Amino acid sequence: MLKIGLLGAGRIGNVHARAISSHPGSTLVAISDVNMDAARKLAEQYGAEARSTDDIINDPSIDAVLVATSTDTHSDLIEAATAAGKAVLCEKPVDLSLERARACQKAAAKNGRPVMIGFNRRFDPNFAALKAAVDRGEIGKTELLSVTSFDPAPPPVSYVKVSGGLFRDMMIHDFDMACWLMGGFPETVTAVGSSIVDPDIGAAGDVDTAVVTLHFADGRIAVIKNSRRAVYGYDQRVELLGSEGLLSAGNVLENTVSKATKDGVASAKPEFFFLERYMRAYSAEWHAFVTAVNAGSPLPVTLDDGVNALAVAEAATRSAKSGQSVKLASI
Ligand SMILES: NC(=O)c1ccc[n+]([C@@H]2O[C@H](COP(=O)([O-])OP(=O)(O)OC[C@H]3O[C@@H](n4cnc5c(N)ncnc54)[C@H](O)[C@@H]3O)[C@@H](O)[C@H]2O)c1
């Protein structure tokens, strides 16, 4: 039974608390948050203790920590936790700064403890089935990937200001998906971005609508589209064309009822947002972490994957600003 400390009792911390507690192979021992009230409230809910972050990291009886704190704390906490001998599952992105993330990657490698990054979409049953079909060679050689990822509504501008921008905060999931599904790392990144949903997002220096093209050295291409607003719900689709066919994964709808009348055919909306759409993925992600740590086997998503996705995000940020394509080798 793995004893777990959860760092961060915010939005995603709440999701992880549930996954940790409901897993038969893990016990949620303690929760920290700089907002002690939030830590206490969540700890009470799950029969855990509210303690300080340092206290949890330095407790030798705790086997692993889940880092669900604000992004600017991730590298420091990964380093401290692995130095204290803990296995770590850390939320994306690894850091706001690629340089800092790379330093963390070196330090964690030296500490020799397993670190997984929370790219939960890999554990969504639909995307996981699509990837399994790719790996079985069912569409031959992958050639052209198209990823659509639209949020239902933009976040508050206060969030945008500390998020690191759309490419590091939101599209980072899609960069990881693209590298994972295409089985490689792109050579060149070309990005365009606009602020057409909320002018305050533009005034804060970010974009809310963006398209990125990833070009792989062997000629394969991935196109990623992000928007911070889709009035019909969370739109998460993937289409992958290969030499022997096409694989697509569509949205998960709120229900399966469809209505056909003389006016047309209508169905329910896509599930509202990540808390609805990816709840099964967060549980499967936690199960994969517990299984790998217990078995001492390789983690399905690594810190290297997190740093790679952040490098693509950095290149996309630069490309959108400069209007030029950016070579990953220059990042
Ligand atoms: N994988 C996903 O689907 C997903 C979804 C949402 C958020 N995230 C990521 O999770 C992280 C948290 O996002 P959120 O939406 O839950 O934010 P949030 O603001 O709701 O929660 C973050 C919490 O961390 C606490 N905190 C900050 N520094 C801390 C420290 N040193 N020790 C303990 N607690 C600390 C804050 O007080 C806050 O309660 C972000 O990095 C975000 O990118 C991932």
The ligand as an ORCA input file, in Angstrom:
! r2SCAN-3c Opt
* xyz 0 1
  N      -3.966     17.871    -16.065
  C      -5.020     18.647    -16.027
  O      -6.049     18.355    -16.601
  C      -4.985     19.908    -15.218
  C      -6.175     20.595    -14.962
  C      -6.121     21.744    -14.177
  C      -4.911     22.189    -13.668
  N      -3.767     21.517    -13.961
  C      -2.462     21.979    -13.431
  O      -2.489     21.764    -12.020
  C      -1.853     22.840    -11.322
  C      -2.839     23.440    -10.341
  O      -3.952     23.956    -11.051
  P      -5.354     24.245    -10.332
  O      -6.296     24.594    -11.410
  O      -5.698     23.169     -9.382
  O      -4.963     25.570     -9.525
  P      -5.553     26.087     -8.137
  O      -5.105     27.506     -8.023
  O      -7.011     25.775     -8.029
  O      -4.799     25.200     -7.045
  C      -3.433     25.301     -6.777
  C      -3.270     25.228     -5.257
  O      -1.882     25.121     -4.937
  C      -1.666     25.857     -3.733
  N      -0.222     26.090     -3.569
  C       0.573     26.976     -4.220
  N       1.851     26.830     -3.825
  C       1.879     25.803     -2.928
  C       2.905     25.152     -2.169
  N       4.190     25.522     -2.279
  N       2.545     24.119     -1.324
  C       1.248     23.755     -1.212
  N       0.241     24.342     -1.900
  C       0.553     25.340     -2.743
  C      -2.543     27.077     -3.900
  O      -2.814     27.717     -2.646
  C      -3.800     26.478     -4.538
  O      -4.765     26.082     -3.576
  C      -1.390     23.815    -12.423
  O      -0.034     23.589    -12.680
  C      -2.228     23.460    -13.640
  O      -1.548     23.681    -14.864
  C      -3.784     20.383    -14.691
*
